[in-house]
Amino acid sequence: MIGFKNISFKTQESLSKSDTSDIPEVFGEITEAMAERLADQIPELLKKIDYLQKNKNLSQKDINELQKWVDKKNEELCKLKETIAVRKYSYIKTLSDDERVSLVERHPIWMGDFKLCLDQIQDLAAIHRDENTVIQCLLDPDTFKSLRVFYYVSDGQVLIINSSKNVKGIPSREPLEHNTNVVHDTVIDRSQGEYIFLPMPEGHAQWIFKGNRWGIEKSVLWLDFGKNKGH
């Protein structure tokens, strides 16, 4: 992984004013390393938030100190996430369609959505949460690592599970402009989501989860099928 010592990062303003046609390949590699750095830090923030919410025996002093740490860390990570997004779109705008496809295959930060196949799920279990059916899935370590970066860092919020690698659904297209009008209060904001089941030819299928209808907790992927019986 590329280190961060002695690396200067351009701000959104300086990127928008600069000529992006000559951005070197290392710019993309550094952006990927920044994304992995952010994905590694967010679980610590979530753990502290969970501790703060669940521990009722903390003194007011401890609560204030922990809340101060959480607010500061959240602000720091929100800024890092925004910087990554600006770098991402500044870079992909300079690339051809084939080059963008190569980026998507190389690292999850460039993905518009995340695609899984059923055979990448090693184990699963069904639970009920708020009257909804939720499926918890264990993935192989490499796949989960990629998914974690996509979930925490990318602005893509769609997970697609295919019944087979041969399933050809509607191809995703990564937007080429960063939406600067969206303001997030926390680094882990998720939009209101939906679950879609799509039957495909030859007995295949796609399960599509958007927004807050899927997520990760520790090393587990969870899928919210809603109140109706899932497929």
NORMOTA-V93564 format. One record per residue. N is the residue number from 1. PHI is phi in whole degrees, -180 to 180 (999 if undefined). Layout:
N;PHI  N;PHI
//
This chain:
1;999  2;-72  3;-79  4;-110  5;-66  6;66  7;-101  8;-102  9;-103  10;-72  11;-82  12;-59  13;-64  14;-69  15;-68  16;-67  17;-88  18;-87  19;-82  20;-88  21;-72  22;-114  23;-69  24;-75  25;-62  26;-62  27;-59  28;-68  29;-65  30;-66  31;-60  32;-63  33;-65  34;-62  35;-63  36;-67  37;-62  38;-65  39;-62  40;-74  41;-89  42;-62  43;-56  44;-64  45;-62  46;-63  47;-64  48;-68  49;-64  50;-63  51;-63  52;-65  53;-77  54;-96  55;-87  56;-90  57;-100  58;-72  59;-73  60;-62  61;-63  62;-64  63;-61  64;-63  65;-66  66;-68  67;-64  68;-63  69;-64  70;-61  71;-63  72;-67  73;-65  74;-62  75;-63  76;-62  77;-74  78;-62  79;-66  80;-65  81;-64  82;-66  83;-61  84;-62  85;-62  86;-63  87;-62  88;-57  89;-75  90;-64  91;-79  92;-69  93;-66  94;-89  95;-105  96;-79  97;-59  98;-65  99;-68  100;-67  101;-61  102;-63  103;-63  104;-60  105;-72  106;-87  107;-156  108;-69  109;-64  110;-92  111;-75  112;-85  113;-147  114;-113  115;-110  116;-123  117;-113  118;-56  119;-73  120;-86  121;-90  122;-83  123;-161  124;-153  125;-150  126;-102  127;-133  128;-116  129;-136  130;53  131;71  132;-98  133;-85  134;-120  135;-102  136;-98  137;-124  138;-102  139;-112  140;-67  141;-55  142;-66  143;-65  144;-66  145;-60  146;-65  147;-63  148;-63  149;-63  150;-61  151;-67  152;-83  153;-112  154;-70  155;-87  156;-74  157;-127  158;-113  159;-112  160;-119  161;-110  162;-101  163;-70  164;-153  165;-66  166;-83  167;-69  168;-114  169;-90  170;-71  171;-67  172;-84  173;-128  174;-73  175;-61  176;-98  177;-123  178;-82  179;-81  180;-81  181;-83  182;-84  183;-110  184;-106  185;-76  186;-131  187;-73  188;-118  189;-60  190;-130  191;-75  192;-60  193;-112  194;-152  195;-117  196;-129  197;-108  198;-121  199;-69  200;-120  201;-60  202;61  203;79  204;-87  205;-158  206;-125  207;-113  208;-116  209;-121  210;-120  211;59  212;-86  213;-88  214;-152  215;-176  216;-129  217;-135  218;56  219;-110  220;-120  221;-91  222;-117  223;-126  224;-97  225;-89  226;83  227;-81  228;-84  229;-63  230;-74  231;-91
//
